[in-house]
């Protein structure tokens, strides 16, 4: 049970890092990775709240990253 909690924390950390990278770097890749982390948290670890938040943030960060990339290039 303790290792499952560590994996949840690791997935949350990787998900939020991917969301922040989606604003600056490869928007499509990191946005999709954030959405995937949210889906895994929601379905496998039964963290519905965190999963939904990561899915929504992944979509918003990917779109916002594309817009920022378009404005600065």
N, CA, C, O and CB atoms as a CASP TS submission, in Angstrom:
PFRMAT TS
TARGET T0000
AUTHOR 0000-0000-0000
METHOD Language model
MODEL 1
PARENT N/A
ATOM      1  N   UNK     1       0.815  -1.184   0.000  1.00  0.00           N
ATOM      2  CA  UNK     1       0.000   0.000   0.000  1.00  0.00           C
ATOM      3  C   UNK     1       0.869   1.262   0.000  1.00  0.00           C
ATOM      4  O   UNK     1       0.516   2.263  -0.623  1.00  0.00           O
ATOM      5  CB  UNK     1      -0.933  -0.010   1.199  1.00  0.00           C
ATOM      6  N   UNK     2       1.975   1.209   0.683  1.00  0.00           N
ATOM      7  CA  UNK     2       2.859   2.362   0.748  1.00  0.00           C
ATOM      8  C   UNK     2       3.487   2.644  -0.607  1.00  0.00           C
ATOM      9  O   UNK     2       3.634   3.805  -0.990  1.00  0.00           O
ATOM     10  CB  UNK     2       3.943   2.142   1.796  1.00  0.00           C
ATOM     11  N   UNK     3       3.867   1.586  -1.350  1.00  0.00           N
ATOM     12  CA  UNK     3       4.474   1.805  -2.657  1.00  0.00           C
ATOM     13  C   UNK     3       3.453   2.357  -3.642  1.00  0.00           C
ATOM     14  O   UNK     3       3.816   3.113  -4.543  1.00  0.00           O
ATOM     15  CB  UNK     3       5.076   0.504  -3.194  1.00  0.00           C
ATOM     16  N   UNK     4       2.164   1.989  -3.484  1.00  0.00           N
ATOM     17  CA  UNK     4       1.129   2.540  -4.351  1.00  0.00           C
ATOM     18  C   UNK     4       0.994   4.041  -4.136  1.00  0.00           C
ATOM     19  O   UNK     4       0.768   4.785  -5.090  1.00  0.00           O
ATOM     20  CB  UNK     4      -0.213   1.844  -4.098  1.00  0.00           C
ATOM     21  N   UNK     5       1.130   4.489  -2.900  1.00  0.00           N
ATOM     22  CA  UNK     5       1.064   5.915  -2.611  1.00  0.00           C
ATOM     23  C   UNK     5       2.255   6.634  -3.234  1.00  0.00           C
ATOM     24  O   UNK     5       2.111   7.748  -3.738  1.00  0.00           O
ATOM     25  CB  UNK     5       1.021   6.161  -1.093  1.00  0.00           C
ATOM     26  N   UNK     6       3.438   6.004  -3.202  1.00  0.00           N
ATOM     27  CA  UNK     6       4.604   6.607  -3.821  1.00  0.00           C
ATOM     28  C   UNK     6       4.428   6.740  -5.322  1.00  0.00           C
ATOM     29  O   UNK     6       4.860   7.728  -5.916  1.00  0.00           O
ATOM     30  CB  UNK     6       5.840   5.795  -3.514  1.00  0.00           C
ATOM     31  N   UNK     7       3.790   5.739  -5.943  1.00  0.00           N
ATOM     32  CA  UNK     7       3.560   5.809  -7.378  1.00  0.00           C
ATOM     33  C   UNK     7       2.547   6.896  -7.718  1.00  0.00           C
ATOM     34  O   UNK     7       2.677   7.553  -8.750  1.00  0.00           O
ATOM     35  CB  UNK     7       3.082   4.461  -7.905  1.00  0.00           C
ATOM     36  N   UNK     8       1.548   7.094  -6.874  1.00  0.00           N
ATOM     37  CA  UNK     8       0.593   8.176  -7.094  1.00  0.00           C
ATOM     38  C   UNK     8       1.294   9.526  -7.036  1.00  0.00           C
ATOM     39  O   UNK     8       1.051  10.402  -7.866  1.00  0.00           O
ATOM     40  CB  UNK     8      -0.537   8.118  -6.057  1.00  0.00           C
ATOM     41  N   UNK     9       2.165   9.681  -6.047  1.00  0.00           N
ATOM     42  CA  UNK     9       2.903  10.936  -5.912  1.00  0.00           C
ATOM     43  C   UNK     9       3.817  11.154  -7.104  1.00  0.00           C
ATOM     44  O   UNK     9       3.953  12.279  -7.584  1.00  0.00           O
ATOM     45  CB  UNK     9       3.717  10.947  -4.616  1.00  0.00           C
ATOM     46  N   UNK    10       4.441  10.095  -7.583  1.00  0.00           N
ATOM     47  CA  UNK    10       5.318  10.203  -8.742  1.00  0.00           C
ATOM     48  C   UNK    10       4.524  10.566  -9.998  1.00  0.00           C
ATOM     49  O   UNK    10       4.969  11.398 -10.788  1.00  0.00           O
ATOM     50  CB  UNK    10       6.079   8.890  -8.957  1.00  0.00           C
ATOM     51  N   UNK    11       3.364   9.955 -10.187  1.00  0.00           N
ATOM     52  CA  UNK    11       2.529  10.288 -11.342  1.00  0.00           C
ATOM     53  C   UNK    11       2.028  11.727 -11.276  1.00  0.00           C
ATOM     54  O   UNK    11       1.965  12.413 -12.296  1.00  0.00           O
ATOM     55  CB  UNK    11       1.344   9.331 -11.430  1.00  0.00           C
ATOM     56  N   UNK    12       1.675  12.179 -10.084  1.00  0.00           N
ATOM     57  CA  UNK    12       1.258  13.571  -9.935  1.00  0.00           C
ATOM     58  C   UNK    12       2.396  14.534 -10.264  1.00  0.00           C
ATOM     59  O   UNK    12       2.192  15.534 -10.951  1.00  0.00           O
ATOM     60  CB  UNK    12       0.756  13.823  -8.515  1.00  0.00           C
ATOM     61  N   UNK    13       3.582  14.230  -9.775  1.00  0.00           N
ATOM     62  CA  UNK    13       4.735  15.089 -10.037  1.00  0.00           C
ATOM     63  C   UNK    13       5.057  15.131 -11.528  1.00  0.00           C
ATOM     64  O   UNK    13       5.265  16.208 -12.087  1.00  0.00           O
ATOM     65  CB  UNK    13       5.954  14.602  -9.247  1.00  0.00           C
ATOM     66  N   UNK    14       5.099  13.980 -12.163  1.00  0.00           N
ATOM     67  CA  UNK    14       5.392  13.931 -13.596  1.00  0.00           C
ATOM     68  C   UNK    14       4.287  14.625 -14.390  1.00  0.00           C
ATOM     69  O   UNK    14       4.567  15.310 -15.374  1.00  0.00           O
ATOM     70  CB  UNK    14       5.554  12.471 -14.066  1.00  0.00           C
ATOM     71  N   UNK    15       3.048  14.452 -13.973  1.00  0.00           N
ATOM     72  CA  UNK    15       1.936  15.106 -14.657  1.00  0.00           C
ATOM     73  C   UNK    15       2.028  16.621 -14.597  1.00  0.00           C
ATOM     74  O   UNK    15       1.820  17.299 -15.603  1.00  0.00           O
ATOM     75  CB  UNK    15       0.628  14.655 -14.060  1.00  0.00           C
ATOM     76  N   UNK    16       2.338  17.152 -13.423  1.00  0.00           N
ATOM     77  CA  UNK    16       2.444  18.612 -13.300  1.00  0.00           C
ATOM     78  C   UNK    16       3.678  19.152 -14.012  1.00  0.00           C
ATOM     79  O   UNK    16       3.636  20.253 -14.563  1.00  0.00           O
ATOM     80  CB  UNK    16       2.480  19.016 -11.829  1.00  0.00           C
ATOM     81  N   UNK    17       4.772  18.402 -14.011  1.00  0.00           N
ATOM     82  CA  UNK    17       5.945  18.824 -14.780  1.00  0.00           C
ATOM     83  C   UNK    17       5.638  18.847 -16.268  1.00  0.00           C
ATOM     84  O   UNK    17       6.037  19.774 -16.972  1.00  0.00           O
ATOM     85  CB  UNK    17       7.134  17.895 -14.502  1.00  0.00           C
ATOM     86  N   UNK    18       4.935  17.838 -16.748  1.00  0.00           N
ATOM     87  CA  UNK    18       4.543  17.817 -18.159  1.00  0.00           C
ATOM     88  C   UNK    18       3.626  18.984 -18.491  1.00  0.00           C
ATOM     89  O   UNK    18       3.736  19.567 -19.569  1.00  0.00           O
ATOM     90  CB  UNK    18       3.852  16.495 -18.503  1.00  0.00           C
ATOM     91  N   UNK    19       2.733  19.329 -17.588  1.00  0.00           N
ATOM     92  CA  UNK    19       1.828  20.458 -17.819  1.00  0.00           C
ATOM     93  C   UNK    19       2.606  21.771 -17.914  1.00  0.00           C
ATOM     94  O   UNK    19       2.294  22.621 -18.748  1.00  0.00           O
ATOM     95  CB  UNK    19       0.778  20.545 -16.696  1.00  0.00           C
ATOM     96  N   UNK    20       3.604  21.932 -17.071  1.00  0.00           N
ATOM     97  CA  UNK    20       4.392  23.168 -17.141  1.00  0.00           C
ATOM     98  C   UNK    20       5.290  23.184 -18.380  1.00  0.00           C
ATOM     99  O   UNK    20       5.502  24.243 -18.969  1.00  0.00           O
ATOM    100  CB  UNK    20       5.246  23.330 -15.872  1.00  0.00           C
ATOM    101  N   UNK    21       5.817  22.029 -18.782  1.00  0.00           N
ATOM    102  CA  UNK    21       6.622  21.972 -19.998  1.00  0.00           C
ATOM    103  C   UNK    21       5.779  22.187 -21.251  1.00  0.00           C
ATOM    104  O   UNK    21       6.298  22.637 -22.273  1.00  0.00           O
ATOM    105  CB  UNK    21       7.341  20.637 -20.085  1.00  0.00           C
ATOM    106  N   UNK    22       4.486  21.872 -21.186  1.00  0.00           N
ATOM    107  CA  UNK    22       3.600  22.048 -22.338  1.00  0.00           C
ATOM    108  C   UNK    22       3.422  23.525 -22.686  1.00  0.00           C
ATOM    109  O   UNK    22       3.062  23.857 -23.815  1.00  0.00           O
ATOM    110  CB  UNK    22       2.237  21.409 -22.060  1.00  0.00           C
ATOM    111  N   UNK    23       3.668  24.392 -21.742  1.00  0.00           N
ATOM    112  CA  UNK    23       3.566  25.820 -22.027  1.00  0.00           C
ATOM    113  C   UNK    23       4.767  26.343 -22.807  1.00  0.00           C
ATOM    114  O   UNK    23       4.651  27.337 -23.524  1.00  0.00           O
ATOM    115  CB  UNK    23       3.422  26.594 -20.736  1.00  0.00           C
ATOM    116  N   UNK    24       5.918  25.686 -22.677  1.00  0.00           N
ATOM    117  CA  UNK    24       7.143  26.218 -23.248  1.00  0.00           C
ATOM    118  C   UNK    24       7.684  25.354 -24.383  1.00  0.00           C
ATOM    119  O   UNK    24       8.036  25.867 -25.445  1.00  0.00           O
ATOM    120  CB  UNK    24       8.185  26.358 -22.174  1.00  0.00           C
ATOM    121  N   UNK    25       7.749  24.059 -24.159  1.00  0.00           N
ATOM    122  CA  UNK    25       8.395  23.167 -25.115  1.00  0.00           C
ATOM    123  C   UNK    25       7.356  22.456 -25.974  1.00  0.00           C
ATOM    124  O   UNK    25       6.309  23.038 -26.259  1.00  0.00           O
ATOM    125  CB  UNK    25       9.272  22.143 -24.386  1.00  0.00           C
ATOM    126  N   UNK    26       7.596  21.277 -26.377  1.00  0.00           N
ATOM    127  CA  UNK    26       6.768  20.517 -27.304  1.00  0.00           C
ATOM    128  C   UNK    26       5.341  20.389 -26.778  1.00  0.00           C
ATOM    129  O   UNK    26       5.030  19.492 -25.995  1.00  0.00           O
ATOM    130  CB  UNK    26       7.371  19.131 -27.545  1.00  0.00           C
ATOM    131  N   UNK    27       4.482  21.301 -27.224  1.00  0.00           N
ATOM    132  CA  UNK    27       3.142  21.425 -26.657  1.00  0.00           C
ATOM    133  C   UNK    27       2.309  20.165 -26.863  1.00  0.00           C
ATOM    134  O   UNK    27       1.649  19.704 -25.931  1.00  0.00           O
ATOM    135  CB  UNK    27       2.429  22.612 -27.268  1.00  0.00           C
ATOM    136  N   UNK    28       2.329  19.610 -28.054  1.00  0.00           N
ATOM    137  CA  UNK    28       1.505  18.441 -28.332  1.00  0.00           C
ATOM    138  C   UNK    28       1.937  17.251 -27.491  1.00  0.00           C
ATOM    139  O   UNK    28       1.100  16.578 -26.888  1.00  0.00           O
ATOM    140  CB  UNK    28       1.569  18.086 -29.811  1.00  0.00           C
ATOM    141  N   UNK    29       3.233  16.988 -27.447  1.00  0.00           N
ATOM    142  CA  UNK    29       3.738  15.835 -26.703  1.00  0.00           C
ATOM    143  C   UNK    29       3.465  15.955 -25.210  1.00  0.00           C
ATOM    144  O   UNK    29       2.899  15.046 -24.603  1.00  0.00           O
ATOM    145  CB  UNK    29       5.228  15.673 -26.938  1.00  0.00           C
ATOM    146  N   UNK    30       3.866  17.075 -24.622  1.00  0.00           N
ATOM    147  CA  UNK    30       3.702  17.229 -23.176  1.00  0.00           C
ATOM    148  C   UNK    30       2.233  17.386 -22.784  1.00  0.00           C
ATOM    149  O   UNK    30       1.843  16.953 -21.699  1.00  0.00           O
ATOM    150  CB  UNK    30       4.500  18.431 -22.683  1.00  0.00           C
ATOM    151  N   UNK    31       1.414  17.993 -23.639  1.00  0.00           N
ATOM    152  CA  UNK    31      -0.007  18.081 -23.355  1.00  0.00           C
ATOM    153  C   UNK    31      -0.658  16.706 -23.330  1.00  0.00           C
ATOM    154  O   UNK    31      -1.460  16.409 -22.445  1.00  0.00           O
ATOM    155  CB  UNK    31      -0.691  18.963 -24.378  1.00  0.00           C
ATOM    156  N   UNK    32      -0.309  15.862 -24.310  1.00  0.00           N
ATOM    157  CA  UNK    32      -0.857  14.508 -24.349  1.00  0.00           C
ATOM    158  C   UNK    32      -0.348  13.686 -23.178  1.00  0.00           C
ATOM    159  O   UNK    32      -1.102  12.900 -22.605  1.00  0.00           O
ATOM    160  CB  UNK    32      -0.500  13.821 -25.669  1.00  0.00           C
ATOM    161  N   UNK    33       0.920  13.854 -22.810  1.00  0.00           N
ATOM    162  CA  UNK    33       1.459  13.123 -21.661  1.00  0.00           C
ATOM    163  C   UNK    33       0.743  13.519 -20.369  1.00  0.00           C
ATOM    164  O   UNK    33       0.494  12.666 -19.516  1.00  0.00           O
ATOM    165  CB  UNK    33       2.967  13.379 -21.526  1.00  0.00           C
ATOM    166  N   UNK    34       0.411  14.794 -20.217  1.00  0.00           N
ATOM    167  CA  UNK    34      -0.322  15.241 -19.036  1.00  0.00           C
ATOM    168  C   UNK    34      -1.713  14.621 -19.005  1.00  0.00           C
ATOM    169  O   UNK    34      -2.180  14.188 -17.952  1.00  0.00           O
ATOM    170  CB  UNK    34      -0.421  16.775 -19.010  1.00  0.00           C
ATOM    171  N   UNK    35      -2.369  14.580 -20.150  1.00  0.00           N
ATOM    172  CA  UNK    35      -3.692  13.964 -20.232  1.00  0.00           C
ATOM    173  C   UNK    35      -3.604  12.478 -19.893  1.00  0.00           C
ATOM    174  O   UNK    35      -4.458  11.951 -19.181  1.00  0.00           O
ATOM    175  CB  UNK    35      -4.298  14.161 -21.640  1.00  0.00           C
ATOM    176  N   UNK    36      -2.573  11.804 -20.401  1.00  0.00           N
ATOM    177  CA  UNK    36      -2.398  10.376 -20.105  1.00  0.00           C
ATOM    178  C   UNK    36      -2.156  10.136 -18.619  1.00  0.00           C
ATOM    179  O   UNK    36      -2.684   9.176 -18.058  1.00  0.00           O
ATOM    180  CB  UNK    36      -1.236   9.805 -20.917  1.00  0.00           C
ATOM    181  N   UNK    37      -1.372  10.984 -17.979  1.00  0.00           N
ATOM    182  CA  UNK    37      -1.152  10.849 -16.539  1.00  0.00           C
ATOM    183  C   UNK    37      -2.466  11.018 -15.775  1.00  0.00           C
ATOM    184  O   UNK    37      -2.718  10.310 -14.801  1.00  0.00           O
ATOM    185  CB  UNK    37      -0.114  11.883 -16.052  1.00  0.00           C
ATOM    186  N   UNK    38      -3.295  11.951 -16.218  1.00  0.00           N
ATOM    187  CA  UNK    38      -4.592  12.137 -15.585  1.00  0.00           C
ATOM    188  C   UNK    38      -5.499  10.933 -15.763  1.00  0.00           C
ATOM    189  O   UNK    38      -6.218  10.550 -14.840  1.00  0.00           O
ATOM    190  CB  UNK    38      -5.263  13.362 -16.138  1.00  0.00           C
ATOM    191  N   UNK    39      -5.467  10.334 -16.954  1.00  0.00           N
ATOM    192  CA  UNK    39      -6.287   9.146 -17.205  1.00  0.00           C
ATOM    193  C   UNK    39      -5.825   7.974 -16.350  1.00  0.00           C
ATOM    194  O   UNK    39      -6.648   7.239 -15.803  1.00  0.00           O
ATOM    195  CB  UNK    39      -6.240   8.763 -18.690  1.00  0.00           C
ATOM    196  N   UNK    40      -4.508   7.797 -16.232  1.00  0.00           N
ATOM    197  CA  UNK    40      -3.980   6.701 -15.408  1.00  0.00           C
ATOM    198  C   UNK    40      -4.342   6.917 -13.943  1.00  0.00           C
ATOM    199  O   UNK    40      -4.739   5.974 -13.258  1.00  0.00           O
ATOM    200  CB  UNK    40      -2.446   6.587 -15.568  1.00  0.00           C
ATOM    201  N   UNK    41      -4.209   8.138 -13.460  1.00  0.00           N
ATOM    202  CA  UNK    41      -4.582   8.412 -12.060  1.00  0.00           C
ATOM    203  C   UNK    41      -6.062   8.183 -11.828  1.00  0.00           C
ATOM    204  O   UNK    41      -6.460   7.672 -10.781  1.00  0.00           O
ATOM    205  CB  UNK    41      -4.217   9.849 -11.677  1.00  0.00           C
ATOM    206  N   UNK    42      -6.868   8.552 -12.787  1.00  0.00           N
ATOM    207  CA  UNK    42      -8.316   8.411 -12.634  1.00  0.00           C
ATOM    208  C   UNK    42      -8.755   6.954 -12.683  1.00  0.00           C
ATOM    209  O   UNK    42      -9.601   6.537 -11.891  1.00  0.00           O
ATOM    210  CB  UNK    42      -9.035   9.198 -13.714  1.00  0.00           C
ATOM    211  N   UNK    43      -8.194   6.182 -13.597  1.00  0.00           N
ATOM    212  CA  UNK    43      -8.695   4.822 -13.781  1.00  0.00           C
ATOM    213  C   UNK    43      -7.983   3.792 -12.906  1.00  0.00           C
ATOM    214  O   UNK    43      -8.642   2.942 -12.306  1.00  0.00           O
ATOM    215  CB  UNK    43      -8.560   4.428 -15.224  1.00  0.00           C
ATOM    216  N   UNK    44      -6.657   3.848 -12.821  1.00  0.00           N
ATOM    217  CA  UNK    44      -5.916   2.811 -12.098  1.00  0.00           C
ATOM    218  C   UNK    44      -5.784   3.081 -10.603  1.00  0.00           C
ATOM    219  O   UNK    44      -5.815   2.149  -9.799  1.00  0.00           O
ATOM    220  CB  UNK    44      -4.550   2.666 -12.691  1.00  0.00           C
ATOM    221  N   UNK    45      -5.638   4.349 -10.227  1.00  0.00           N
ATOM    222  CA  UNK    45      -5.409   4.676  -8.819  1.00  0.00           C
ATOM    223  C   UNK    45      -6.635   5.276  -8.144  1.00  0.00           C
ATOM    224  O   UNK    45      -6.577   5.626  -6.965  1.00  0.00           O
ATOM    225  CB  UNK    45      -4.253   5.634  -8.699  1.00  0.00           C
ATOM    226  N   UNK    46      -7.738   5.399  -8.865  1.00  0.00           N
ATOM    227  CA  UNK    46      -9.011   5.887  -8.333  1.00  0.00           C
ATOM    228  C   UNK    46      -8.882   7.268  -7.689  1.00  0.00           C
ATOM    229  O   UNK    46      -9.514   7.561  -6.674  1.00  0.00           O
ATOM    230  CB  UNK    46      -9.559   4.900  -7.319  1.00  0.00           C
ATOM    231  N   UNK    47      -8.053   8.099  -8.300  1.00  0.00           N
ATOM    232  CA  UNK    47      -7.908   9.498  -7.884  1.00  0.00           C
ATOM    233  C   UNK    47      -8.682  10.355  -8.873  1.00  0.00           C
ATOM    234  O   UNK    47      -8.090  10.993  -9.744  1.00  0.00           O
ATOM    235  CB  UNK    47      -6.392   9.934  -7.816  1.00  0.00           C
ATOM    236  N   UNK    48      -9.990  10.370  -8.744  1.00  0.00           N
ATOM    237  CA  UNK    48     -10.832  11.039  -9.732  1.00  0.00           C
ATOM    238  C   UNK    48     -10.598  12.546  -9.755  1.00  0.00           C
ATOM    239  O   UNK    48     -10.565  13.154 -10.825  1.00  0.00           O
ATOM    240  CB  UNK    48     -12.295  10.750  -9.451  1.00  0.00           C
ATOM    241  N   UNK    49     -10.438  13.143  -8.594  1.00  0.00           N
ATOM    242  CA  UNK    49     -10.259  14.591  -8.520  1.00  0.00           C
ATOM    243  C   UNK    49      -8.949  15.014  -9.191  1.00  0.00           C
ATOM    244  O   UNK    49      -8.947  15.902 -10.044  1.00  0.00           O
ATOM    245  CB  UNK    49     -10.281  15.059  -7.055  1.00  0.00           C
ATOM    246  N   UNK    50      -7.847  14.387  -8.812  1.00  0.00           N
ATOM    247  CA  UNK    50      -6.549  14.734  -9.390  1.00  0.00           C
ATOM    248  C   UNK    50      -6.483  14.377 -10.871  1.00  0.00           C
ATOM    249  O   UNK    50      -5.874  15.096 -11.664  1.00  0.00           O
ATOM    250  CB  UNK    50      -5.428  14.027  -8.635  1.00  0.00           C
ATOM    251  N   UNK    51      -7.107  13.273 -11.236  1.00  0.00           N
ATOM    252  CA  UNK    51      -7.105  12.854 -12.633  1.00  0.00           C
ATOM    253  C   UNK    51      -7.816  13.849 -13.532  1.00  0.00           C
ATOM    254  O   UNK    51      -7.296  14.227 -14.582  1.00  0.00           O
ATOM    255  CB  UNK    51      -7.750  11.498 -12.768  1.00  0.00           C
ATOM    256  N   UNK    52      -9.009  14.278 -13.120  1.00  0.00           N
ATOM    257  CA  UNK    52      -9.775  15.249 -13.911  1.00  0.00           C
ATOM    258  C   UNK    52      -9.022  16.573 -14.004  1.00  0.00           C
ATOM    259  O   UNK    52      -8.987  17.195 -15.066  1.00  0.00           O
ATOM    260  CB  UNK    52     -11.175  15.474 -13.292  1.00  0.00           C
ATOM    261  N   UNK    53      -8.422  17.002 -12.901  1.00  0.00           N
ATOM    262  CA  UNK    53      -7.683  18.268 -12.905  1.00  0.00           C
ATOM    263  C   UNK    53      -6.506  18.188 -13.873  1.00  0.00           C
ATOM    264  O   UNK    53      -6.266  19.133 -14.625  1.00  0.00           O
ATOM    265  CB  UNK    53      -7.185  18.616 -11.481  1.00  0.00           C
ATOM    266  N   UNK    54      -5.766  17.077 -13.869  1.00  0.00           N
ATOM    267  CA  UNK    54      -4.640  16.947 -14.791  1.00  0.00           C
ATOM    268  C   UNK    54      -5.100  16.876 -16.244  1.00  0.00           C
ATOM    269  O   UNK    54      -4.429  17.416 -17.124  1.00  0.00           O
ATOM    270  CB  UNK    54      -3.825  15.710 -14.447  1.00  0.00           C
ATOM    271  N   UNK    55      -6.214  16.232 -16.511  1.00  0.00           N
ATOM    272  CA  UNK    55      -6.729  16.175 -17.877  1.00  0.00           C
ATOM    273  C   UNK    55      -7.086  17.578 -18.370  1.00  0.00           C
ATOM    274  O   UNK    55      -6.729  17.959 -19.484  1.00  0.00           O
ATOM    275  CB  UNK    55      -7.961  15.247 -17.953  1.00  0.00           C
ATOM    276  N   UNK    56      -7.786  18.337 -17.544  1.00  0.00           N
ATOM    277  CA  UNK    56      -8.187  19.691 -17.931  1.00  0.00           C
ATOM    278  C   UNK    56      -6.965  20.595 -18.081  1.00  0.00           C
ATOM    279  O   UNK    56      -6.873  21.365 -19.037  1.00  0.00           O
ATOM    280  CB  UNK    56      -9.161  20.282 -16.893  1.00  0.00           C
ATOM    281  N   UNK    57      -6.029  20.502 -17.141  1.00  0.00           N
ATOM    282  CA  UNK    57      -4.814  21.329 -17.211  1.00  0.00           C
ATOM    283  C   UNK    57      -3.974  20.943 -18.437  1.00  0.00           C
ATOM    284  O   UNK    57      -3.361  21.811 -19.058  1.00  0.00           O
ATOM    285  CB  UNK    57      -3.972  21.174 -15.911  1.00  0.00           C
ATOM    286  N   UNK    58      -3.939  19.667 -18.786  1.00  0.00           N
ATOM    287  CA  UNK    58      -3.200  19.235 -19.966  1.00  0.00           C
ATOM    288  C   UNK    58      -3.768  19.836 -21.239  1.00  0.00           C
ATOM    289  O   UNK    58      -3.020  20.268 -22.116  1.00  0.00           O
ATOM    290  CB  UNK    58      -3.207  17.725 -20.065  1.00  0.00           C
ATOM    291  N   UNK    59      -5.081  19.863 -21.341  1.00  0.00           N
ATOM    292  CA  UNK    59      -5.714  20.457 -22.515  1.00  0.00           C
ATOM    293  C   UNK    59      -5.459  21.954 -22.568  1.00  0.00           C
ATOM    294  O   UNK    59      -5.100  22.492 -23.616  1.00  0.00           O
ATOM    295  CB  UNK    59      -7.217  20.179 -22.513  1.00  0.00           C
ATOM    296  N   UNK    60      -5.644  22.623 -21.440  1.00  0.00           N
ATOM    297  CA  UNK    60      -5.448  24.079 -21.399  1.00  0.00           C
ATOM    298  C   UNK    60      -3.984  24.443 -21.649  1.00  0.00           C
ATOM    299  O   UNK    60      -3.698  25.382 -22.392  1.00  0.00           O
ATOM    300  CB  UNK    60      -5.907  24.646 -20.039  1.00  0.00           C
ATOM    301  N   UNK    61      -3.060  23.709 -21.037  1.00  0.00           N
ATOM    302  CA  UNK    61      -1.637  24.016 -21.208  1.00  0.00           C
ATOM    303  C   UNK    61      -1.189  23.765 -22.647  1.00  0.00           C
ATOM    304  O   UNK    61      -0.385  24.530 -23.180  1.00  0.00           O
ATOM    305  CB  UNK    61      -0.788  23.178 -20.239  1.00  0.00           C
ATOM    306  N   UNK    62      -1.691  22.717 -23.279  1.00  0.00           N
ATOM    307  CA  UNK    62      -1.324  22.458 -24.673  1.00  0.00           C
ATOM    308  C   UNK    62      -1.817  23.556 -25.590  1.00  0.00           C
ATOM    309  O   UNK    62      -1.076  24.016 -26.459  1.00  0.00           O
ATOM    310  CB  UNK    62      -1.881  21.120 -25.128  1.00  0.00           C
ATOM    311  N   UNK    63      -3.061  23.987 -25.410  1.00  0.00           N
ATOM    312  CA  UNK    63      -3.617  25.052 -26.246  1.00  0.00           C
ATOM    313  C   UNK    63      -2.930  26.386 -25.961  1.00  0.00           C
ATOM    314  O   UNK    63      -2.596  27.123 -26.888  1.00  0.00           O
ATOM    315  CB  UNK    63      -5.132  25.178 -26.016  1.00  0.00           C
ATOM    316  N   UNK    64      -2.719  26.696 -24.689  1.00  0.00           N
ATOM    317  CA  UNK    64      -2.041  27.944 -24.327  1.00  0.00           C
ATOM    318  C   UNK    64      -0.603  27.951 -24.839  1.00  0.00           C
ATOM    319  O   UNK    64      -0.104  28.993 -25.265  1.00  0.00           O
ATOM    320  CB  UNK    64      -2.059  28.144 -22.800  1.00  0.00           C
ATOM    321  N   UNK    65       0.069  26.797 -24.801  1.00  0.00           N
ATOM    322  CA  UNK    65       1.425  26.707 -25.335  1.00  0.00           C
ATOM    323  C   UNK    65       1.468  26.952 -26.828  1.00  0.00           C
ATOM    324  O   UNK    65       2.373  27.624 -27.322  1.00  0.00           O
ATOM    325  CB  UNK    65       2.017  25.358 -25.028  1.00  0.00           C
ATOM    326  N   UNK    66       0.488  26.410 -27.560  1.00  0.00           N
ATOM    327  CA  UNK    66       0.421  26.667 -28.998  1.00  0.00           C
ATOM    328  C   UNK    66       0.210  28.160 -29.268  1.00  0.00           C
ATOM    329  O   UNK    66       0.843  28.728 -30.158  1.00  0.00           O
ATOM    330  CB  UNK    66      -0.713  25.839 -29.643  1.00  0.00           C
ATOM    331  N   UNK    67      -0.673  28.787 -28.503  1.00  0.00           N
ATOM    332  CA  UNK    67      -0.940  30.208 -28.699  1.00  0.00           C
ATOM    333  C   UNK    67       0.299  31.034 -28.377  1.00  0.00           C
ATOM    334  O   UNK    67       0.646  31.947 -29.127  1.00  0.00           O
ATOM    335  CB  UNK    67      -2.122  30.660 -27.830  1.00  0.00           C
ATOM    336  N   UNK    68       0.967  30.725 -27.273  1.00  0.00           N
ATOM    337  CA  UNK    68       2.192  31.450 -26.920  1.00  0.00           C
ATOM    338  C   UNK    68       3.291  31.233 -27.959  1.00  0.00           C
ATOM    339  O   UNK    68       4.032  32.160 -28.287  1.00  0.00           O
ATOM    340  CB  UNK    68       2.689  31.011 -25.537  1.00  0.00           C
ATOM    341  N   UNK    69       3.392  30.028 -28.465  1.00  0.00           N
ATOM    342  CA  UNK    69       4.385  29.733 -29.489  1.00  0.00           C
ATOM    343  C   UNK    69       4.082  30.515 -30.766  1.00  0.00           C
ATOM    344  O   UNK    69       4.995  31.022 -31.417  1.00  0.00           O
ATOM    345  CB  UNK    69       4.426  28.223 -29.781  1.00  0.00           C
ATOM    346  N   UNK    70       2.832  30.611 -31.116  1.00  0.00           N
ATOM    347  CA  UNK    70       2.429  31.362 -32.299  1.00  0.00           C
ATOM    348  C   UNK    70       2.709  32.847 -32.152  1.00  0.00           C
ATOM    349  O   UNK    70       3.120  33.503 -33.109  1.00  0.00           O
ATOM    350  CB  UNK    70       0.960  31.143 -32.578  1.00  0.00           C
ATOM    351  N   UNK    71       2.488  33.379 -30.955  1.00  0.00           N
ATOM    352  CA  UNK    71       2.687  34.814 -30.732  1.00  0.00           C
ATOM    353  C   UNK    71       4.166  35.197 -30.716  1.00  0.00           C
ATOM    354  O   UNK    71       4.522  36.294 -31.145  1.00  0.00           O
ATOM    355  CB  UNK    71       2.035  35.232 -29.423  1.00  0.00           C
ATOM    356  N   UNK    72       5.026  34.311 -30.228  1.00  0.00           N
ATOM    357  CA  UNK    72       6.437  34.666 -30.094  1.00  0.00           C
ATOM    358  C   UNK    72       7.283  34.287 -31.297  1.00  0.00           C
ATOM    359  O   UNK    72       8.436  34.708 -31.390  1.00  0.00           O
ATOM    360  CB  UNK    72       6.999  34.017 -28.881  1.00  0.00           C
ATOM    361  N   UNK    73       6.744  33.508 -32.213  1.00  0.00           N
ATOM    362  CA  UNK    73       7.532  33.139 -33.398  1.00  0.00           C
ATOM    363  C   UNK    73       7.039  33.817 -34.586  1.00  0.00           C
ATOM    364  O   UNK    73       7.581  33.628 -35.675  1.00  0.00           O
ATOM    365  CB  UNK    73       7.524  31.677 -33.634  1.00  0.00           C
TER
END
